[in-house]
Amino acid sequence: MVLTKACAYGVFGVLYLVKQPKGRIVSLSEIARAEDIPEKFLAKIFQNLTRSGLIRSYRGARGGFSMARTANRITLKELLEAIQGPLCFAKCLEELEDCPKKDNCELRKVLRKAQDGTMKILTQNTVADLV
C-alpha cells in the first residue's frame, strides 16, 4: 500500500480546516498557500472530500471550504479512502481478484494480517488525533 502525495496534501488541507474557528469558511487559495500545496491539485482532492461528506464547499465570492463533521468523527481510514479509494496491501487481498492460489497462499495470509492490523489502527484513530 502506497499513500499518494494526494493523501498527504488532503490530510494537510483538512488539518488546516480543523484548526480554524468553527463555522469559518476558508478559501482554497488560503489553504494552498498556507500548506504549500498546488492549488489546482488541492481543488481536485477537495472535490473528493466534499463528495464524501467530510468537508463542505461554498460557492460565490466568499466561497471556500469548512469541515462538514468534527475531527473526532472522521477516522483516518475514512479520510484516506475518500482521497485515494480503498486501501489495500496487495491485489490478491481485493475481493474481486481471482487468484488460483488465494485459498492456500502463505504470503497472502501474512499480508492479510498486516492489512487488518493497519486498518484497525487507521479506524481507531481520528483526524482529531493528528491535531
N, C-alpha and C positions, 0 to 999 in steps of 0.2 A: 504494500500500500504506500503510495506516494502522495503526500499532501502538496497540492499545487501552489504556485505563487498566488493564484486567485484566492485560495483558502486563507493564506496569511493576510493578504490585503483585506479580505472580507472580515476577518476577525479584528484586525486593527480598526477598520471602519466602524464596526459595531461597538467596539470598546470606546471609541471616541464618542459615539452617540450616548452610550450608557453613562458616561461621565458628565453629560450635560444636565442642566436643571430640568426637572420633569416638565414635559409639555413644550420644551423649546424645539423649534423646527430649525434644522441646520442645513445649509446649502451644501450641495455636493462638492462645489469648489472649495469651500472651507475645510471639509473633511479631507479632501485630496491633498490640499496644501499642507494642512496640519500633520498628516500622516505620511507625506511624501509618496503618494500613490498617483499614478497616471489617471487623470480624471475620466477619460473615456473607458478605461478598464474598470474603474470603480463603478461607473454607471451600469455596466453590464452585470457586475456582481450584485449591485443593489437591486437590479430588476429581479433577480432570482430570490433575493431575501424578501423583497416586497411580495412577490408571488407566493412565497411560502408562509407569509403572515408574521414574519419575525420583526420586520420594520414597516413603517407606514410612509407612504410617499404623498407629497402635497404639490399640486401644480400651481402655476402662476408666478407673479413677480416675487412674492415672498415664499415661494415653494421651497421644498427641500425634503428632509427626512427626519423622522423621530422613531423611537422604539415603539413597537406595537404591543410588546409584552415586557414585563420586568425581567431583568437579567437573571434573577434566581429561578425563573420559569422556563429558561431556554437551556437545554443540555448542549454540551459541546458536540455531541454526535449529531444532534438536530441541526445545529449551526453549520457544521462542516458538510453534512449531506445536502443542505439547502444550497450550498455553494457549488459543490462538485459532484453531487449524486451519491449513490450508495457506496459506502466504504467496504472494500474487500481486499484481503491479503493476496489472494490468488484466484485466477479464473475458475479453477476446479472447485472453489467453495461457493460459487454462484449457483443458485438453484437451477438455472437454465442450462448450465454447462453439462454436456453429456460426455463423460469420460468413462471408457470401459473399465478402468481400474479404480474408480472412485469408492467402491464398497470395501476394498481391502488394500488401500494405499496408506502406508505408514506415514509418509510425508504429509499427506492430506490431513491425517488425524492430528499431527503436531501443529500444522498451520491452523486448523480449526480451533484448537485450544488457544493458540496465540491470538487469533482474531476475536474469539469470545472474551478473552481477558481484556483485550484492548477496548472492545465495545462496552464492556462493563464499566471500565474506567471513564470512558467518554460519556456514558449515560449517567453515571453518578456525579459527574462534575458539571457545573453550570457556568454560564458566562460570568456570573457574579463572582465565581471563584478566581477569575482572572483579573478582576479589578483590584 
